[in-house]
Amino acid sequence: METKLLKSILGFILIITLNFISAQASIMEGQLSSPSDIDELLKDKAPITAEFGFEYLHPDFAPINNVVVENPQTSTVSTPQYGNVVNTYPDVFAQTIKAQLLLDSKRKWTVTVKTFLPLNSLAQLDSGNTYQPEFVLYRAEMQRPRLSLLSGINLTDDWRVGLGAAIGFSIETQATVFLQSGTGRYSDQRIAAKLKPVIAPVGSVAFKDYTFTVKAENKSTFDLSTNAGARVFGSVGAGVNFAYATESTAYFEPWSFELNGKNRLSDSWNVLWGLSYELWSRYQARAAVIQSTVPTSCPDNAGTCTPVFNAGLTPAFQGRDLWVPELGFERLFGDIRIQLSYRYKDSIFKDVPTLNGNYLDPPRHDFKYTAIIPTISGLLWNFSIQVSRLVPQTVIKSNSGEIGATPDGSGYVASGWLYGGGLSLTIPLKQ
């Protein structure tokens, strides 16, 4: 009776959330993710499985020194100012938890919940540098919690289908500010924020060891509406009132279409491969940009009052769609599996930034080592190490006064490394 009730509840949840899962994980995902897929590893062995893991990522970018960091267009200076760019990005240390329930062993109907929870900072919102050099995919994008609700079912012995959803959030904020000076007068402000869920569907079809997966665009927006006023002359009843809107895309994951497979070479060797197409031409800037010119209004007794604040300037970039190939080999030592894999991801931008702004995303080579080790007691250890090299790019600005320009006009070099790894333990819970 309890089992039937549990199945009914889970089935109802599936109908409401439209959550079903792809049958096979990518060889090497382009973002942090738990290093093993328990849907594949244990779906035949236990009605309930749980996985607990930890992951770490350290970005290390080459220094960018002696470039223009301020100019008259973006600050109060009268001439371009040279300096060093703060190129330190936060490490990511996160806990991963997965739980899976096998509802029907005959058709291998599984329901899975996956979470990714940063431990050094539960969630971080950072729009990054608007005009100074900024590696756009490596700041706050990885420092955010993630939740996926997933399921999959076999249609036949060879065919499996699934649907699922990744859940994200968007933020709407309103701020009311009043500033004044003078004896006995006080400034005041009020801030209100609203958090809204964002659901990105996932769908897949698998035939034997080949899987085609479609992932919908997943992005989080940050909208800030500000109503501000200021009494700028102390006790005089003159003031300036203005309002403006700010928009930022806190993180962005594109539409992607992935084909992954595994082919047997011998009793102890398999080849793993993958090819995905990602729609980065839809990429939206993370910079928090004031959207339009900001008019002001003043009381009638203020006399002439015509200040107008200019809108922000979105960094110049042009995104592009990408083919992302992957290739790996798997060596079997009894029940132990060792995997070595490679992935190449080109820049999401068509060109380096020569105009305003310095959005950077050098092409990247990913190398990953994975060891999957079962124990006699039925536990499963999964250990992985990944090293990524960001290919050096030389950025030469079209104007010597632009932020990012060098004194001799030779340009600066954008490059770096990513170091990461993960450890997880999968536990089958038998009835």
Backbone torsions as a table, in degrees:
resi	resn	phi	psi	omega
1	MET	NA	-45.3	179.7
2	GLU	-64.0	-38.4	179.8
3	THR	-65.5	-43.1	178.6
4	LYS	-63.3	-41.0	179.4
5	LEU	-63.5	-42.8	179.8
6	LEU	-62.9	-41.3	178.3
7	LYS	-64.1	-39.4	-179.5
8	SER	-65.5	-42.6	179.1
9	ILE	-62.8	-46.1	-179.5
10	LEU	-65.2	-38.0	177.0
11	GLY	-63.0	-39.7	177.8
12	PHE	-64.1	-42.3	177.9
13	ILE	-60.2	-40.1	-180.0
14	LEU	-63.3	-40.8	-179.8
15	ILE	-64.9	-41.0	-177.5
16	ILE	-68.0	-44.1	-172.7
17	THR	-96.7	-7.8	179.8
18	LEU	53.8	51.7	-174.2
19	ASN	-112.3	114.7	173.6
20	PHE	-140.9	154.3	-169.1
21	ILE	-113.1	153.0	170.1
22	SER	-71.2	153.8	-171.7
23	ALA	-86.4	-15.4	-173.5
24	GLN	-142.2	136.9	-179.4
25	ALA	-83.6	157.5	176.0
26	SER	-67.0	155.1	177.8
27	ILE	-58.7	-48.9	-178.6
28	MET	-146.0	102.5	-178.0
29	GLU	-70.7	150.4	-176.0
30	GLY	-79.2	-1.4	178.4
31	GLN	-132.1	169.6	177.9
32	LEU	-59.9	135.8	177.5
33	SER	-159.1	156.7	179.1
34	SER	-59.4	137.7	-169.1
35	PRO	-71.9	-9.3	177.2
36	SER	-132.1	161.0	-179.4
37	ASP	-115.5	103.7	-174.9
38	ILE	-70.5	-18.2	175.4
39	ASP	-61.2	-37.2	178.4
40	GLU	-83.3	-38.5	-170.3
41	LEU	-76.0	-36.5	-169.1
42	LEU	-129.2	11.8	-174.6
43	LYS	-66.8	-19.3	179.9
44	ASP	-97.2	-4.4	-167.7
45	LYS	-107.9	-28.1	-175.6
46	ALA	-150.9	145.7	179.3
47	PRO	-69.1	-26.0	179.0
48	ILE	-134.2	131.0	175.3
49	THR	-132.7	151.6	177.8
50	ALA	-136.7	145.8	178.9
51	GLU	-131.9	133.7	177.9
52	PHE	-124.6	131.1	-176.7
53	GLY	-150.5	169.7	175.9
54	PHE	-134.0	146.0	178.9
55	GLU	-135.6	150.8	-178.8
56	TYR	-139.8	140.0	177.2
57	LEU	-139.7	132.0	179.3
58	HIS	-124.3	110.8	174.2
59	PRO	-84.1	137.3	-178.3
60	ASP	-136.3	98.1	-176.2
61	PHE	-100.4	145.0	179.4
62	ALA	-63.6	144.5	180.0
63	PRO	-65.5	146.7	174.7
64	ILE	-120.4	102.9	-171.9
65	ASN	-118.2	157.5	174.7
66	ASN	55.5	54.3	174.5
67	VAL	-126.3	164.5	176.2
68	VAL	-66.2	122.1	179.2
69	VAL	-111.5	-15.4	175.2
70	GLU	-143.4	145.5	173.7
71	ASN	-145.8	169.0	-176.2
72	PRO	-60.6	-22.6	-178.6
73	GLN	-75.4	-20.5	-173.7
74	THR	-123.8	-0.2	-180.0
75	SER	-155.3	-169.8	-176.5
76	THR	-90.5	1.3	-178.6
77	VAL	-72.0	154.5	-179.3
78	SER	-95.0	-18.7	178.7
79	THR	-136.6	157.0	178.0
80	PRO	-57.2	137.4	-179.7
81	GLN	-112.7	132.3	-179.3
82	TYR	-96.0	149.9	178.6
83	GLY	-174.9	-169.8	-179.1
84	ASN	-106.0	140.6	178.6
85	VAL	-82.1	133.6	174.1
86	VAL	-74.2	106.5	-170.8
87	ASN	-109.6	30.0	-179.1
88	THR	-98.9	123.0	179.9
89	TYR	-114.9	148.5	-173.7
90	PRO	-69.3	142.1	169.4
91	ASP	-69.7	158.4	176.9
92	VAL	-119.8	123.7	173.5
93	PHE	-126.5	117.4	-169.7
94	ALA	-136.5	155.1	174.0
95	GLN	-104.8	137.0	176.9
96	THR	-117.0	137.1	178.8
97	ILE	-134.1	132.5	175.2
98	LYS	-130.1	143.2	173.7
99	ALA	-136.1	134.8	-176.8
100	GLN	-135.2	138.4	178.2
101	LEU	-120.1	128.3	175.8
102	LEU	-92.7	107.0	-175.9
103	LEU	-85.0	-31.4	-177.1
104	ASP	-142.2	107.8	-176.6
105	SER	-70.3	-27.3	-178.3
106	LYS	-69.6	-46.3	-178.8
107	ARG	-98.5	1.9	179.0
108	LYS	53.6	49.0	176.6
109	TRP	-80.5	114.5	-176.9
110	THR	-119.1	148.6	173.4
111	VAL	-125.3	128.5	-173.4
112	THR	-133.3	139.1	171.4
113	VAL	-117.1	128.1	-179.4
114	LYS	-123.2	134.9	178.3
115	THR	-130.8	148.7	174.9
116	PHE	-131.1	115.5	-172.1
117	LEU	-125.1	105.2	175.7
118	PRO	-60.8	136.5	-177.6
119	LEU	-99.0	-31.5	179.7
120	ASN	-77.7	-17.6	174.9
121	SER	-163.9	110.8	-172.8
122	LEU	-53.7	-42.2	176.7
123	ALA	-155.0	140.4	-178.3
124	GLN	-132.3	129.5	175.9
125	LEU	-115.4	118.1	-177.1
126	ASP	-147.1	115.0	-179.2
127	SER	-75.3	-10.5	176.6
128	GLY	73.5	-175.5	178.8
129	ASN	-70.8	131.3	177.4
130	THR	-79.9	-40.6	-174.8
131	TYR	-119.8	-28.8	176.4
132	GLN	-74.1	161.5	-179.9
133	PRO	-52.7	131.8	-175.2
134	GLU	-143.8	119.4	173.3
135	PHE	-79.5	100.8	-161.8
136	VAL	-70.5	-21.2	-174.6
137	LEU	-100.0	7.8	-169.5
138	TYR	-129.2	19.8	179.1
139	ARG	-105.8	-97.2	-175.7
140	ALA	-83.2	-12.3	-177.3
141	GLU	-57.9	-36.3	-177.1
142	MET	-91.1	-10.8	-175.7
143	GLN	-101.3	61.4	-178.8
144	ARG	-150.1	145.7	176.7
145	PRO	-71.2	150.8	-179.8
146	ARG	-135.6	146.7	179.8
147	LEU	-141.6	131.6	176.1
148	SER	-128.6	136.5	174.5
149	LEU	-114.9	122.8	-164.6
150	LEU	-139.9	155.7	173.7
151	SER	-160.4	159.3	177.9
152	GLY	-154.5	157.8	-177.4
153	ILE	-150.1	144.8	177.2
154	ASN	-83.5	131.4	172.5
155	LEU	-85.0	-40.8	174.4
156	THR	-140.4	-172.7	177.6
157	ASP	-65.2	-26.2	-176.3
158	ASP	-103.7	-24.5	-173.5
159	TRP	-108.8	136.9	178.4
160	ARG	-138.0	140.0	178.5
161	VAL	-126.0	160.4	178.7
162	GLY	-161.2	156.4	171.1
163	LEU	-136.1	158.4	-179.6
164	GLY	-166.4	-178.1	179.7
165	ALA	-153.4	136.9	169.4
166	ALA	-98.2	134.6	-175.7
167	ILE	-106.8	124.9	176.6
168	GLY	-124.8	-169.9	-176.3
169	PHE	-143.0	148.5	170.3
170	SER	-120.9	157.4	-173.7
171	ILE	-126.0	131.5	171.9
172	GLU	-116.9	127.4	-175.7
173	THR	-129.0	139.8	174.7
174	GLN	-123.8	134.1	179.5
175	ALA	-128.3	131.8	174.0
176	THR	-117.0	120.8	-172.5
177	VAL	-128.5	136.4	172.4
178	PHE	-135.0	119.9	-177.6
179	LEU	-112.6	139.6	175.7
180	GLN	-153.8	159.9	178.7
181	SER	-124.0	168.6	179.5
182	GLY	115.2	151.3	-178.7
183	THR	-62.5	131.6	177.9
184	GLY	77.1	10.1	178.8
185	ARG	-116.9	144.5	-172.2
186	TYR	-131.6	145.0	176.4
187	SER	-83.4	160.6	-175.9
188	ASP	-150.5	151.9	174.4
189	GLN	-155.6	157.9	175.8
190	ARG	-139.0	137.0	-179.4
191	ILE	-128.7	131.3	176.7
192	ALA	-130.5	139.0	-177.9
193	ALA	-132.8	149.3	178.9
194	LYS	-131.1	129.7	-179.7
195	LEU	-105.0	124.0	-178.2
196	LYS	-118.2	138.2	177.5
197	PRO	-74.6	147.4	175.7
198	VAL	-127.0	126.6	-176.9
199	ILE	-112.2	125.6	178.5
200	ALA	-113.5	111.3	-177.4
201	PRO	-69.9	155.3	174.7
202	VAL	-134.6	137.8	176.9
203	GLY	-139.1	149.4	-178.8
204	SER	-152.9	157.3	173.2
205	VAL	-133.8	131.9	-178.5
206	ALA	-124.0	137.3	172.5
207	PHE	-123.6	111.1	-174.7
208	LYS	53.5	-115.4	-177.3
209	ASP	-100.3	19.6	-178.5
210	TYR	-120.8	131.3	-174.9
211	THR	-132.2	133.5	172.5
212	PHE	-112.8	125.8	-174.8
213	THR	-127.1	138.4	174.5
214	VAL	-118.0	126.3	177.8
215	LYS	-117.8	128.0	-179.1
216	ALA	-76.5	159.0	177.7
217	GLU	-59.3	135.7	-179.2
218	ASN	-130.0	115.0	-178.7
219	LYS	-142.5	155.4	177.1
220	SER	-121.6	126.8	-179.7
221	THR	-106.6	151.0	176.3
222	PHE	-125.2	113.7	-179.2
223	ASP	-113.3	126.9	-179.4
224	LEU	-124.0	120.9	175.1
225	SER	-108.4	124.2	-176.2
226	THR	-119.0	127.5	170.5
227	ASN	-113.3	117.7	-172.2
228	ALA	-129.3	150.9	175.2
229	GLY	-145.3	156.5	-179.5
230	ALA	-148.7	135.8	169.4
231	ARG	-99.9	108.0	-166.3
232	VAL	-97.5	-2.8	-177.4
233	PHE	-124.9	39.7	175.6
234	GLY	63.3	-121.4	-174.4
235	SER	-79.8	-9.0	177.7
236	VAL	-69.4	141.2	-175.6
237	GLY	-79.9	33.7	179.2
238	ALA	-99.6	138.1	179.7
239	GLY	-147.1	167.3	176.9
240	VAL	-126.0	128.5	178.3
241	ASN	-118.0	136.6	178.3
242	PHE	-153.9	159.7	-179.8
243	ALA	-141.6	147.0	178.5
244	TYR	-154.1	160.2	-179.7
245	ALA	-117.5	140.1	179.3
246	THR	-122.9	135.9	178.2
247	GLU	-127.6	141.4	177.7
248	SER	-148.6	142.5	172.9
249	THR	-98.6	101.3	-172.4
250	ALA	-60.4	-42.0	173.3
251	TYR	-151.1	157.9	-174.9
252	PHE	-145.1	124.3	171.7
253	GLU	-120.0	126.4	-171.4
254	PRO	-80.8	166.5	164.6
255	TRP	-56.0	137.7	177.0
256	SER	-141.0	147.2	179.6
257	PHE	-127.3	113.6	-170.1
258	GLU	-119.9	137.3	171.7
259	LEU	-122.2	120.6	-178.7
260	ASN	-127.2	149.9	-179.9
261	GLY	-155.5	167.9	176.5
262	LYS	-138.4	129.7	178.9
263	ASN	-123.0	138.1	-178.9
264	ARG	-84.3	126.8	176.4
265	LEU	-95.1	-37.2	178.8
266	SER	-159.9	-172.8	179.7
267	ASP	-64.0	-23.1	-175.2
268	SER	-121.4	1.1	-178.2
269	TRP	-129.2	136.3	172.3
270	ASN	-128.5	149.6	172.1
271	VAL	-107.8	133.5	179.6
272	LEU	-111.3	137.9	-178.5
273	TRP	-147.3	159.7	179.1
274	GLY	-160.6	152.7	175.9
275	LEU	-147.1	126.1	179.8
276	SER	-128.3	154.9	176.6
277	TYR	-121.4	121.1	-172.2
278	GLU	-118.3	132.8	-174.1
279	LEU	-92.6	71.7	179.7
280	TRP	-79.4	-4.6	176.3
281	SER	-66.3	-15.2	178.4
282	ARG	-93.0	6.6	-176.3
283	TYR	-57.9	137.4	179.2
284	GLN	-115.2	141.9	-174.9
285	ALA	-63.8	141.3	176.3
286	ARG	-86.0	-16.3	-178.8
287	ALA	-58.8	137.4	176.7
288	ALA	-83.1	98.2	-172.0
289	VAL	-108.6	131.4	172.3
290	ILE	-68.5	125.3	-163.5
291	GLN	-77.2	-29.2	-175.9
292	SER	-149.9	166.6	177.2
293	THR	-56.7	138.8	-173.7
294	VAL	-104.7	103.1	176.1
295	PRO	-76.1	160.9	179.3
296	THR	-126.7	159.0	175.3
297	SER	-132.9	147.7	-177.3
298	CYS	-132.3	152.8	174.5
299	PRO	-60.7	156.6	-177.0
300	ASP	-59.3	-32.7	-176.9
301	ASN	-81.9	7.1	-177.6
302	ALA	-86.4	-6.0	-176.9
303	GLY	76.6	-150.7	179.8
304	THR	-69.7	127.6	-177.7
305	CYS	-149.0	92.5	-174.5
306	THR	-129.1	33.2	177.0
307	PRO	-70.6	139.9	176.1
308	VAL	-132.1	128.0	-179.3
309	PHE	-94.2	135.9	-177.3
310	ASN	-76.0	153.2	173.5
311	ALA	-69.9	161.1	175.4
312	GLY	-74.9	165.0	179.3
313	LEU	-114.0	114.0	179.9
314	THR	-65.4	134.2	177.8
315	PRO	-53.3	138.4	-178.2
316	ALA	-77.0	125.3	175.2
317	PHE	-161.0	160.2	175.2
318	GLN	-136.6	109.9	179.8
319	GLY	-72.9	164.2	179.3
320	ARG	-145.6	155.7	176.7
321	ASP	-81.7	147.5	-171.1
322	LEU	-129.5	144.8	162.3
323	TRP	-93.4	130.3	-178.2
324	VAL	-123.0	105.3	-179.5
325	PRO	-90.1	151.6	177.3
326	GLU	-138.3	146.6	178.0
327	LEU	-150.5	135.9	179.2
328	GLY	-152.5	166.7	177.8
329	PHE	-129.1	143.3	-179.5
330	GLU	-121.7	128.8	178.5
331	ARG	-112.0	128.9	-178.9
332	LEU	-100.5	128.8	173.4
333	PHE	-121.0	81.0	-171.5
334	GLY	69.6	-121.6	178.0
335	ASP	-89.7	-6.5	-179.7
336	ILE	-85.3	135.5	179.3
337	ARG	-120.4	131.5	176.2
338	ILE	-118.7	128.1	-177.7
339	GLN	-123.1	136.5	172.0
340	LEU	-123.6	128.1	-174.7
341	SER	-142.0	158.0	-178.9
342	TYR	-134.6	143.1	179.8
343	ARG	-142.3	137.8	177.8
344	TYR	-119.0	126.8	178.0
345	LYS	-126.7	116.2	-179.5
346	ASP	-73.8	172.0	177.7
347	SER	-65.4	144.3	177.5
348	ILE	-78.8	-7.0	-179.9
349	PHE	-106.3	145.9	-179.9
350	LYS	-68.2	-36.3	-176.4
351	ASP	-139.9	165.2	171.9
352	VAL	-73.2	156.9	-175.0
353	PRO	-77.8	106.0	179.1
354	THR	-99.9	-17.5	-178.9
355	LEU	-100.3	-146.2	-179.6
356	ASN	-68.7	145.3	-178.0
357	GLY	85.1	161.4	-179.1
358	ASN	-143.1	56.4	176.6
359	TYR	-74.0	127.2	-172.8
360	LEU	-122.5	140.1	170.8
361	ASP	-156.7	78.8	-179.5
362	PRO	-62.5	151.4	173.5
363	PRO	-55.3	150.4	-171.7
364	ARG	-132.1	134.7	172.0
365	HIS	-104.9	123.0	179.7
366	ASP	-108.4	132.2	175.4
367	PHE	-125.0	129.5	-174.9
368	LYS	-135.9	138.2	175.0
369	TYR	-118.3	131.6	-179.0
370	THR	-133.6	135.5	174.3
371	ALA	-123.2	125.2	179.7
372	ILE	-115.5	113.6	-168.9
373	ILE	-125.7	109.6	174.9
374	PRO	-82.5	156.3	178.0
375	THR	-114.2	165.6	-179.2
376	ILE	-62.8	-33.1	-177.8
377	SER	-76.0	-5.0	178.1
378	GLY	100.4	-2.1	176.7
379	LEU	-77.9	161.6	-179.2
380	LEU	-135.2	120.4	176.4
381	TRP	-97.0	140.0	177.9
382	ASN	-133.7	121.5	-176.8
383	PHE	-125.7	135.3	-179.5
384	SER	-142.7	148.9	174.7
385	ILE	-131.9	135.5	178.9
386	GLN	-133.6	135.6	175.2
387	VAL	-125.9	131.9	-179.8
388	SER	-125.9	137.3	178.4
389	ARG	-111.5	123.7	174.4
390	LEU	-90.5	116.5	-174.5
391	VAL	-63.4	130.9	-179.7
392	PRO	-58.9	134.6	175.5
393	GLN	-124.6	134.1	176.3
394	THR	-95.7	127.0	-177.8
395	VAL	-112.4	115.2	178.6
396	ILE	-114.1	119.9	-177.6
397	LYS	-77.8	148.8	-177.5
398	SER	-76.6	-16.5	-178.6
399	ASN	-132.2	133.6	-176.8
400	SER	-65.7	-17.8	179.3
401	GLY	-94.0	-5.1	-180.0
402	GLU	-68.6	147.0	174.0
403	ILE	-62.5	131.3	-175.7
404	GLY	101.9	-11.2	179.3
405	ALA	-72.0	148.2	177.5
406	THR	-103.5	156.5	-177.5
407	PRO	-58.1	-38.5	-176.7
408	ASP	-94.6	-0.2	177.9
409	GLY	78.0	8.4	-177.5
410	SER	-81.5	-14.0	178.3
411	GLY	87.4	168.3	176.6
412	TYR	-109.4	162.3	-178.0
413	VAL	-109.6	128.3	176.9
414	ALA	-106.8	121.8	179.8
415	SER	-162.6	178.6	177.8
416	GLY	165.9	-174.6	179.7
417	TRP	-133.1	153.3	170.0
418	LEU	-124.1	130.6	178.7
419	TYR	-121.6	128.8	-178.0
420	GLY	-153.7	171.5	178.5
421	GLY	-173.8	169.4	-179.9
422	GLY	-152.6	155.1	177.1
423	LEU	-140.1	129.3	179.5
424	SER	-140.4	157.8	178.2
425	LEU	-129.1	123.7	178.7
426	THR	-104.1	131.3	-174.0
427	ILE	-121.6	118.7	174.5
428	PRO	-82.1	131.5	-180.0
429	LEU	-110.7	105.3	-176.3
430	LYS	-88.8	149.8	177.5
431	GLN	-76.9	NA	NA
